[in-house]
């Protein structure tokens, strides 16, 4: 049930194709934005899984899914040191470690440099929803992503979820 709530939360932020086209995006590019960032589809052959994160990764078409600066394409489940990749980010990956509920940032230029992204999968999905809201409002022209006050308000939302990480690189 958690995954359905997450999908519904993401979809509610989806800009319409008309809004995107009125902002200057082509028809095909606006459709691509909606499909890749706000329209998560279930796979045909569901697998029984033990966690919210595994349900998301195994039972939904995440290969073409991205939220703001987090991409789930082509890097799923690569092993790097003792970590398994779950998403790509600019300059690295989001990774998990067996028997550890936290999700980490692993930087590709220094694979020994690992930082906490969030403490658990619930925080992970809450953060993705904040990033989806931010992305949606940027696409709709409701906010300027370079406005420090706007960015600060979204960083504050992220820090309420997990105060131990600086999320500036994700906005």
Residue frames as a rotation matrix with the C-alpha (Angstrom) as fourth column:
UNK 1
0.561 0.828 0.000 0.00
0.828 -0.561 0.000 0.00
0.000 0.000 -1.000 0.00
UNK 2
0.246 -0.552 -0.797 2.90
0.303 -0.738 0.604 2.37
-0.921 -0.390 -0.014 0.70
UNK 3
-0.727 -0.599 0.336 4.01
0.473 -0.082 0.877 2.22
-0.498 0.797 0.343 -2.91
UNK 4
-0.102 0.778 0.620 0.55
0.943 -0.123 0.309 3.20
0.317 0.616 -0.721 -4.15
UNK 5
0.737 0.313 -0.599 0.55
0.556 -0.785 0.274 6.23
-0.385 -0.535 -0.752 -1.85
UNK 6
-0.198 -0.900 -0.389 3.98
0.244 -0.430 0.869 7.20
-0.949 0.077 0.304 -3.16
UNK 7
-0.691 -0.034 0.722 2.87
0.718 0.086 0.691 6.87
-0.085 0.996 -0.035 -6.80
UNK 8
0.381 0.905 0.187 -0.24
0.895 -0.412 0.172 8.94
0.233 0.102 -0.967 -6.12
UNK 9
0.530 -0.262 -0.806 1.87
0.381 -0.776 0.503 11.61
-0.757 -0.574 -0.311 -4.40
UNK 10
-0.598 -0.801 0.036 4.21
0.334 -0.209 0.919 11.80
-0.729 0.561 0.392 -7.40
UNK 11
-0.484 0.457 0.746 1.37
0.859 0.088 0.504 11.93
0.164 0.885 -0.435 -9.93
UNK 12
0.544 0.755 -0.366 -0.40
0.808 -0.589 -0.015 14.78
-0.227 -0.287 -0.931 -8.15
UNK 13
0.146 -0.576 -0.805 2.60
0.074 -0.805 0.589 16.98
-0.986 -0.145 -0.075 -8.94
UNK 14
-0.391 -0.339 0.856 2.60
0.804 0.328 0.497 16.14
-0.449 0.882 0.145 -12.64
UNK 15
-0.487 0.231 -0.842 2.28
-0.382 -0.924 -0.033 19.21
-0.786 0.305 0.538 -14.84
UNK 16
0.559 0.699 0.446 -0.12
0.195 0.412 -0.890 18.87
-0.806 0.585 0.094 -17.74
UNK 17
-0.177 -0.595 0.784 1.19
0.923 0.176 0.341 18.66
-0.341 0.784 0.518 -21.27
UNK 18
0.544 0.472 0.694 -0.67
0.695 -0.717 -0.057 21.90
0.470 0.513 -0.718 -22.06
UNK 19
0.947 -0.234 -0.219 1.13
-0.008 -0.700 0.714 23.76
-0.321 -0.674 -0.665 -19.26
UNK 20
0.109 -0.975 0.195 4.51
0.394 0.223 0.892 22.48
-0.913 -0.020 0.408 -20.40
UNK 21
-0.102 -0.102 0.990 3.82
0.995 -0.026 0.099 23.35
0.016 0.994 0.104 -24.03
UNK 22
0.834 0.434 0.339 2.68
0.426 -0.899 0.102 26.84
0.350 0.059 -0.935 -23.00
UNK 23
0.731 -0.651 -0.205 6.08
-0.109 -0.408 0.907 27.21
-0.673 -0.641 -0.369 -21.30
UNK 24
0.377 -0.567 -0.733 7.84
-0.910 -0.375 -0.179 26.45
-0.173 0.734 -0.657 -24.60
UNK 25
-0.489 -0.511 0.707 8.46
-0.377 0.855 0.357 22.72
-0.787 -0.092 -0.611 -24.35
UNK 26
-0.639 0.250 -0.728 7.75
-0.694 0.221 0.685 20.72
0.332 0.943 0.032 -27.50
UNK 27
0.459 0.888 0.014 4.91
-0.840 0.429 0.333 18.20
0.290 -0.165 0.943 -27.49
UNK 28
0.535 -0.290 -0.794 7.29
0.093 0.954 -0.285 15.23
0.840 0.079 0.537 -27.47
UNK 29
-0.587 -0.809 0.045 9.56
0.075 -0.109 -0.991 16.71
0.806 -0.578 0.124 -24.78
UNK 30
-0.375 0.520 0.767 6.63
-0.894 -0.422 -0.151 17.62
0.245 -0.743 0.623 -22.53
UNK 31
0.719 0.612 -0.331 5.26
-0.532 0.790 0.304 14.07
0.447 -0.043 0.893 -22.87
UNK 32
0.129 -0.789 -0.601 8.73
0.260 0.612 -0.747 12.73
0.957 -0.060 0.284 -22.06
UNK 33
-0.683 -0.339 0.646 8.93
-0.446 -0.507 -0.738 14.88
0.578 -0.793 0.195 -18.89
UNK 34
0.145 0.849 0.508 5.56
-0.982 0.060 0.180 13.63
0.123 -0.525 0.842 -17.68
UNK 35
0.778 0.186 -0.600 6.31
-0.257 0.966 -0.035 9.98
0.573 0.182 0.799 -18.49
UNK 36
-0.020 -0.908 -0.419 9.81
0.272 0.398 -0.876 9.93
0.962 -0.132 0.239 -16.98
UNK 37
-0.826 -0.464 0.319 9.24
-0.099 -0.438 -0.894 12.00
0.555 -0.770 0.316 -13.84
UNK 38
-0.611 0.649 0.453 5.62
-0.772 -0.364 -0.520 11.66
-0.173 -0.668 0.724 -12.84
UNK 39
0.467 0.817 -0.338 4.22
-0.878 0.475 -0.065 8.45
0.108 0.327 0.939 -14.32
UNK 40
-0.623 -0.703 0.342 5.57
-0.760 0.648 -0.052 5.32
-0.185 -0.292 -0.938 -12.66
UNK 41
0.289 0.734 -0.615 4.23
-0.854 0.488 0.180 2.09
0.432 0.473 0.768 -14.19
UNK 42
0.298 -0.085 0.951 3.95
-0.635 0.726 0.264 -1.34
-0.713 -0.682 0.162 -12.61
UNK 43
-0.698 -0.552 -0.456 5.75
-0.714 0.499 0.491 -4.26
-0.043 0.669 -0.742 -14.31
UNK 44
0.089 0.787 -0.610 3.73
-0.752 0.455 0.477 -7.21
0.653 0.416 0.633 -15.60
UNK 45
0.326 -0.040 -0.944 5.29
0.307 0.950 0.066 -9.91
0.894 -0.311 0.322 -13.41
UNK 46
0.502 -0.070 0.862 5.21
-0.704 -0.612 0.360 -8.73
0.502 -0.788 -0.357 -9.80
UNK 47
-0.238 -0.642 -0.729 7.72
0.179 0.708 -0.683 -10.26
0.955 -0.293 -0.054 -7.41
UNK 48
0.847 0.407 -0.342 7.21
0.376 -0.003 0.927 -10.86
0.376 -0.913 -0.156 -3.71
UNK 49
-0.159 -0.911 0.380 9.55
0.212 -0.407 -0.888 -8.54
0.964 -0.061 0.258 -1.87
UNK 50
0.001 0.077 -0.997 10.28
0.956 0.294 0.023 -7.69
0.295 -0.953 -0.074 1.73
UNK 51
-0.407 -0.200 -0.891 10.49
0.609 -0.787 -0.102 -3.91
-0.681 -0.584 0.442 1.67
UNK 52
0.637 0.630 -0.444 9.01
0.218 -0.700 -0.680 -0.72
-0.739 0.336 -0.583 0.27
UNK 53
0.077 -0.718 -0.692 12.28
-0.725 -0.517 0.456 0.06
-0.684 0.467 -0.560 -1.53
UNK 54
-0.823 -0.391 0.411 12.51
-0.067 0.786 0.614 -3.40
-0.564 0.478 -0.673 -3.10
UNK 55
0.094 0.925 0.367 8.86
0.670 0.214 -0.711 -3.17
-0.737 0.313 -0.600 -4.19
UNK 56
0.650 0.085 -0.755 9.71
-0.288 -0.892 -0.347 0.09
-0.704 0.443 -0.555 -5.96
UNK 57
-0.218 -0.884 -0.413 12.90
-0.803 -0.079 0.591 -1.26
-0.556 0.460 -0.693 -7.56
UNK 58
-0.867 -0.189 0.461 11.59
-0.019 0.937 0.348 -4.72
-0.497 0.294 -0.816 -8.54
UNK 59
-0.337 0.860 0.383 7.92
0.790 0.480 -0.382 -4.18
-0.513 0.174 -0.841 -9.38
UNK 60
0.707 0.524 -0.474 7.88
0.187 -0.786 -0.590 -0.84
-0.682 0.329 -0.653 -11.20
UNK 61
0.572 -0.455 0.682 9.46
0.790 0.081 -0.608 0.34
0.221 0.887 0.406 -14.43
UNK 62
0.764 -0.308 -0.567 12.16
0.189 -0.734 0.653 2.41
-0.617 -0.605 -0.503 -12.80
UNK 63
-0.032 -0.848 0.528 14.70
0.882 0.225 0.415 2.01
-0.471 0.479 0.741 -15.64
UNK 64
-0.357 -0.064 0.932 13.37
0.712 -0.665 0.227 5.17
0.605 0.745 0.283 -17.27
UNK 65
0.711 0.689 -0.142 12.24
0.582 -0.462 0.670 6.92
0.396 -0.558 -0.729 -14.09
UNK 66
-0.525 -0.851 -0.027 13.93
0.711 -0.420 -0.564 9.99
0.468 -0.315 0.826 -12.69
UNK 67
0.719 0.650 -0.246 13.11
0.683 -0.593 0.428 12.68
0.132 -0.475 -0.870 -10.18
UNK 68
0.924 -0.339 -0.175 14.90
-0.301 -0.929 0.214 15.97
-0.235 -0.145 -0.961 -10.51
UNK 69
0.222 -0.930 -0.292 18.59
-0.941 -0.126 -0.315 14.99
0.256 0.344 -0.903 -10.26
UNK 70
-0.375 -0.262 0.889 18.10
-0.562 0.827 0.007 11.32
-0.737 -0.497 -0.457 -9.35
UNK 71
0.093 0.337 -0.937 17.94
-0.964 0.266 0.000 8.75
0.249 0.903 0.349 -12.16
UNK 72
0.225 0.079 0.971 17.07
-0.558 0.827 0.062 5.09
-0.799 -0.556 0.230 -11.78
UNK 73
0.905 0.204 -0.374 18.16
-0.424 0.362 -0.830 4.11
-0.034 0.909 0.414 -15.31
UNK 74
0.703 -0.570 -0.425 20.79
-0.143 0.472 -0.870 1.54
0.697 0.672 0.250 -16.25
UNK 75
-0.320 -0.904 0.285 22.69
-0.537 -0.074 -0.840 1.44
0.781 -0.422 -0.461 -12.96
UNK 76
0.539 0.628 0.561 20.45
-0.813 0.213 0.542 -0.63
0.221 -0.748 0.625 -10.74
UNK 77
0.930 -0.021 0.367 22.12
-0.196 0.817 0.543 -3.22
-0.312 -0.576 0.755 -8.58
UNK 78
0.433 -0.894 -0.120 25.71
-0.039 0.115 -0.993 -2.65
0.901 0.434 0.015 -9.63
UNK 79
0.807 -0.246 -0.537 28.13
0.590 0.286 0.755 -3.63
-0.032 -0.926 0.376 -6.88
UNK 80
0.287 -0.757 0.587 30.68
-0.080 -0.629 -0.773 -1.03
0.955 0.175 -0.242 -5.77
UNK 81
-0.684 -0.570 0.456 32.79
-0.573 0.031 -0.819 -2.00
0.453 -0.821 -0.348 -2.78
UNK 82
-0.925 0.369 -0.097 30.24
0.353 0.734 -0.579 -3.31
-0.142 -0.570 -0.809 -0.24
UNK 83
-0.425 0.772 -0.472 27.38
-0.302 -0.613 -0.731 -1.26
-0.854 -0.168 0.493 -1.69
UNK 84
-0.434 0.418 0.798 24.64
0.850 0.484 0.208 -1.87
-0.299 0.769 -0.565 -4.24
UNK 85
-0.990 0.053 -0.129 23.58
-0.093 -0.940 0.327 1.01
-0.104 0.336 0.936 -6.48
UNK 86
-0.257 0.959 0.120 19.91
0.760 0.277 -0.588 1.98
-0.597 -0.060 -0.800 -6.56
UNK 87
0.850 0.516 0.108 20.11
0.476 -0.662 -0.578 5.28
-0.227 0.543 -0.808 -8.46
UNK 88
-0.192 -0.891 0.411 22.47
0.954 -0.267 -0.133 7.56
0.229 0.367 0.902 -10.29
UNK 89
0.777 0.309 -0.549 23.11
0.437 -0.892 0.116 11.15
-0.454 -0.329 -0.828 -9.30
UNK 90
0.819 -0.533 0.212 25.38
-0.164 -0.571 -0.804 13.82
0.549 0.624 -0.555 -10.69
UNK 91
0.021 -0.946 0.323 28.87
-0.821 -0.201 -0.534 12.68
0.571 -0.254 -0.781 -9.74
UNK 92
-0.847 -0.414 0.333 27.92
-0.531 0.669 -0.520 9.37
-0.008 -0.617 -0.787 -8.19
UNK 93
-0.436 0.653 -0.619 25.25
0.077 0.712 0.698 7.01
0.897 0.256 -0.361 -6.95
UNK 94
0.099 0.478 0.873 22.71
-0.989 -0.049 0.139 6.38
0.109 -0.877 0.468 -4.26
UNK 95
-0.378 -0.379 -0.845 23.62
-0.319 0.910 -0.266 3.06
0.869 0.169 -0.465 -2.70
UNK 96
0.684 0.531 0.500 22.47
-0.689 0.244 0.683 0.60
0.240 -0.812 0.532 -0.07
UNK 97
-0.559 -0.826 -0.073 24.40
-0.701 0.518 -0.491 -1.86
0.444 -0.223 -0.868 2.05
UNK 98
-0.076 0.535 -0.841 23.11
0.088 0.844 0.529 -5.28
0.993 -0.034 -0.111 3.07
UNK 99
0.122 0.284 -0.951 21.48
0.905 0.362 0.225 -5.35
0.408 -0.888 -0.213 6.53
UNK 100
-0.773 -0.315 -0.551 21.66
0.506 -0.830 -0.235 -1.56
-0.383 -0.460 0.801 6.83
UNK 101
0.199 0.973 0.113 18.45
0.870 -0.122 -0.477 0.50
-0.450 0.193 -0.872 6.54
UNK 102
0.172 -0.180 -0.968 20.29
-0.046 -0.984 0.175 3.68
-0.984 0.015 -0.177 5.49
UNK 103
0.729 -0.047 0.683 20.77
0.684 0.072 -0.726 4.93
-0.015 0.996 0.085 1.94
UNK 104
0.166 -0.820 -0.548 24.10
0.409 -0.449 0.795 6.53
-0.897 -0.356 0.261 1.11
UNK 105
0.936 -0.102 -0.337 25.69
-0.337 -0.537 -0.773 8.82
-0.102 0.837 -0.537 -1.47
UNK 106
0.319 -0.871 0.374 28.77
0.539 0.491 0.684 7.25
-0.779 -0.017 0.626 -3.08
UNK 107
0.586 -0.162 -0.794 30.87
-0.518 -0.828 -0.214 9.63
-0.623 0.537 -0.569 -5.14
UNK 108
0.970 -0.115 0.216 32.22
0.233 0.710 -0.665 8.14
-0.077 0.695 0.715 -8.38
UNK 109
0.526 -0.827 0.196 35.50
-0.280 -0.387 -0.879 10.08
0.803 0.407 -0.435 -8.26
UNK 110
-0.606 -0.673 0.424 36.28
-0.660 0.129 -0.740 8.72
0.444 -0.728 -0.523 -4.78
UNK 111
0.094 0.735 -0.672 34.53
-0.202 0.675 0.710 5.43
0.975 0.069 0.212 -4.03
UNK 112
-0.479 -0.275 -0.834 35.80
0.738 0.389 -0.552 5.53
0.476 -0.879 0.016 -0.46
UNK 113
-0.979 0.194 0.057 33.88
-0.200 -0.886 -0.418 8.78
-0.031 -0.421 0.907 0.07
UNK 114
-0.421 0.879 -0.225 30.43
0.570 0.449 0.688 7.71
0.706 0.162 -0.690 1.25
UNK 115
-0.943 0.185 0.275 27.93
-0.319 -0.731 -0.604 10.04
0.090 -0.657 0.748 2.93
UNK 116
-0.607 0.792 0.057 24.52
0.546 0.468 -0.695 9.47
-0.578 -0.391 -0.717 4.44
UNK 117
-0.808 0.494 0.321 21.61
0.049 -0.486 0.872 10.34
0.588 0.720 0.368 2.13
UNK 118
0.077 0.838 0.541 18.88
-0.823 -0.253 0.509 9.24
0.563 -0.484 0.670 4.54
UNK 119
-0.502 -0.333 0.798 18.40
-0.835 0.425 -0.348 6.90
-0.224 -0.842 -0.491 7.47
UNK 120
-0.546 0.391 0.741 15.78
0.161 0.917 -0.365 4.59
-0.822 -0.080 -0.564 5.99
UNK 121
-0.777 0.237 0.583 13.49
0.625 0.186 0.758 3.90
0.071 0.953 -0.293 3.03
UNK 122
0.323 0.922 -0.213 10.59
0.931 -0.350 -0.105 5.94
-0.171 -0.164 -0.972 4.45
UNK 123
0.225 -0.343 -0.912 12.81
0.101 -0.923 0.372 9.03
-0.969 -0.176 -0.172 4.49
UNK 124
-0.784 -0.561 0.266 14.01
0.268 0.080 0.960 8.16
-0.559 0.824 0.088 0.98
UNK 125
-0.391 0.709 0.587 10.50
0.893 0.138 0.429 8.23
0.223 0.692 -0.687 -0.45
UNK 126
0.559 0.522 -0.645 9.56
0.680 -0.733 -0.005 11.36
-0.475 -0.436 -0.764 1.49
UNK 127
-0.204 -0.733 -0.648 12.61
0.014 -0.664 0.747 13.08
-0.979 0.143 0.146 -0.01
UNK 128
-0.822 -0.055 0.567 11.66
0.541 0.234 0.808 11.91
-0.178 0.971 -0.163 -3.52
UNK 129
0.215 0.966 0.144 8.25
0.976 -0.218 0.009 13.51
0.041 0.139 -0.989 -3.05
UNK 130
0.448 -0.143 -0.883 9.87
0.256 -0.925 0.279 16.82
-0.857 -0.351 -0.378 -2.02
UNK 131
-0.645 -0.754 -0.122 12.12
0.042 -0.195 0.980 16.64
-0.763 0.627 0.157 -5.10
UNK 132
-0.522 0.545 0.657 9.10
0.853 0.306 0.423 15.86
0.029 0.781 -0.624 -7.31
UNK 133
0.555 0.727 -0.404 7.23
0.750 -0.647 -0.134 18.88
-0.359 -0.229 -0.905 -5.95
UNK 134
0.058 -0.650 -0.758 10.27
-0.013 -0.760 0.650 21.10
-0.998 -0.028 -0.053 -6.59
UNK 135
-0.830 -0.422 0.364 10.73
0.289 0.232 0.929 19.75
-0.476 0.877 -0.070 -10.12
UNK 136
-0.128 0.892 0.434 7.05
0.991 0.129 0.028 20.13
-0.031 0.433 -0.901 -10.93
UNK 137
0.641 0.395 -0.658 6.94
0.481 -0.875 -0.058 23.75
-0.599 -0.279 -0.750 -9.81
UNK 138
-0.359 -0.813 -0.459 10.06
-0.092 -0.459 0.884 24.52
-0.929 0.360 0.090 -11.85
UNK 139
-0.801 0.075 0.593 8.53
0.570 0.394 0.720 22.95
-0.180 0.916 -0.359 -14.98
UNK 140
0.196 0.974 0.116 5.27
0.981 -0.195 -0.021 24.84
0.002 0.118 -0.993 -14.41
UNK 141
-0.305 -0.405 0.862 7.15
0.453 -0.858 -0.243 28.11
0.838 0.317 0.445 -14.00
UNK 142
0.745 0.666 -0.031 5.83
0.302 -0.297 0.906 28.59
0.594 -0.684 -0.423 -10.47
UNK 143
0.806 -0.556 -0.202 9.30
0.050 -0.276 0.960 28.87
-0.590 -0.784 -0.195 -8.94
UNK 144
0.646 -0.728 -0.231 12.78
-0.564 -0.251 -0.787 29.83
0.515 0.638 -0.572 -10.06
UNK 145
0.841 -0.293 -0.455 15.23
0.439 0.861 0.257 27.05
0.317 -0.415 0.853 -9.13
UNK 146
-0.169 -0.970 0.175 18.03
0.683 -0.244 -0.688 29.61
0.710 0.003 0.704 -8.77
UNK 147
0.270 0.350 0.897 16.15
-0.409 -0.802 0.436 31.75
0.872 -0.484 -0.073 -6.24
UNK 148
-0.699 -0.690 -0.189 18.04
-0.111 0.365 -0.924 31.20
0.707 -0.625 -0.332 -2.98
UNK 149
-0.562 0.568 0.601 14.92
-0.809 -0.227 -0.542 31.81
-0.171 -0.791 0.587 -0.86
UNK 150
0.517 0.749 -0.416 12.97
-0.828 0.560 -0.021 29.15
0.217 0.355 0.909 -2.78
UNK 151
0.078 -0.590 -0.804 15.85
-0.171 0.786 -0.593 26.71
0.982 0.184 -0.040 -2.62
UNK 152
-0.820 -0.409 0.400 16.23
-0.407 -0.074 -0.910 27.38
0.402 -0.910 -0.106 1.09
UNK 153
-0.064 0.880 0.471 12.57
-0.979 0.037 -0.203 26.57
-0.196 -0.474 0.859 1.74
UNK 154
0.707 0.288 -0.646 12.94
-0.496 0.853 -0.163 23.20
0.504 0.435 0.746 -0.05
UNK 155
-0.329 -0.874 -0.357 16.19
-0.118 0.413 -0.903 22.45
0.937 -0.255 -0.239 1.76
UNK 156
-0.627 0.193 0.754 14.32
-0.777 -0.214 -0.592 23.13
0.047 -0.958 0.284 5.00
UNK 157
0.531 0.845 -0.063 11.67
-0.846 0.533 0.011 20.57
0.043 0.047 0.998 3.98
UNK 158
0.406 -0.472 -0.783 14.43
-0.146 0.812 -0.566 18.04
0.902 0.344 0.260 3.29
UNK 159
-0.639 -0.749 0.175 16.14
-0.247 -0.015 -0.969 18.76
0.728 -0.662 -0.176 6.60
UNK 160
-0.079 0.693 0.717 12.89
-0.995 -0.013 -0.097 18.16
-0.058 -0.721 0.690 8.47
UNK 161
0.834 0.325 -0.445 12.97
-0.410 0.906 -0.107 14.65
0.368 0.272 0.889 7.01
UNK 162
0.629 -0.711 -0.314 16.67
0.771 0.622 0.136 14.10
0.098 -0.328 0.940 7.71
UNK 163
0.979 -0.199 -0.051 18.74
-0.183 -0.959 0.218 16.88
-0.092 -0.205 -0.975 9.30
UNK 164
0.440 -0.862 0.250 22.03
0.108 0.327 0.939 15.00
-0.891 -0.386 0.237 8.88
UNK 165
-0.181 -0.467 0.865 22.48
0.890 0.297 0.346 15.60
-0.418 0.833 0.362 5.14
UNK 166
-0.358 0.025 -0.933 22.95
-0.276 -0.958 0.080 18.62
-0.892 0.286 0.350 2.89
UNK 167
0.086 0.536 0.840 20.51
0.667 0.595 -0.448 18.19
-0.740 0.599 -0.306 -0.01
UNK 168
0.178 -0.041 -0.983 21.67
-0.359 -0.933 -0.026 21.24
-0.916 0.357 -0.181 -1.98
UNK 169
-0.772 -0.585 -0.247 23.08
-0.442 0.215 0.871 19.10
-0.456 0.782 -0.425 -4.82
UNK 170
-0.712 0.559 0.425 19.65
0.635 0.771 0.048 17.51
-0.300 0.304 -0.904 -5.38
UNK 171
0.375 0.867 -0.329 17.76
0.610 -0.497 -0.617 20.77
-0.698 0.031 -0.715 -5.98
